[in-house]
Amino acid sequence: MTKALTDRSTLDPLFGSGWSMVEGRDALTKDFKFKTFRQAWAWMTEMALWAEKLDHHPEWSNTYNRVQVILTTHDCDGLSDLDVKLAERMDTAAS
């Protein structure tokens, strides 16, 4: 079982890059916007490979050039280091 995030200061850089807490949940959310649908889909494909590598999968949806992401760890019913790692990877790949 994955452990819940204990050091909440690791979230501060994520908040600075546009992530926010989901109201009513211990979860992070961010909307990513790309120039085209193709770029959005390519980013999602790359992130899907990372999610598989981490064995940690996002809640997400895609509409044209936008991808809305929610990260939480169901094993611990809240945020974990896996969410921070995946959020950082998403930001890096989107920039």
ABEGO torsion letter per residue (X at the ends): XBBBBABAAAAAAAAAAGBBBBBGBBBBBBBBBBABAAAAAAAAAAAAAAAAAAGBBBBBBBBEABBBBBBBBAAAGEBBAAAAAAAAAAAAAAX
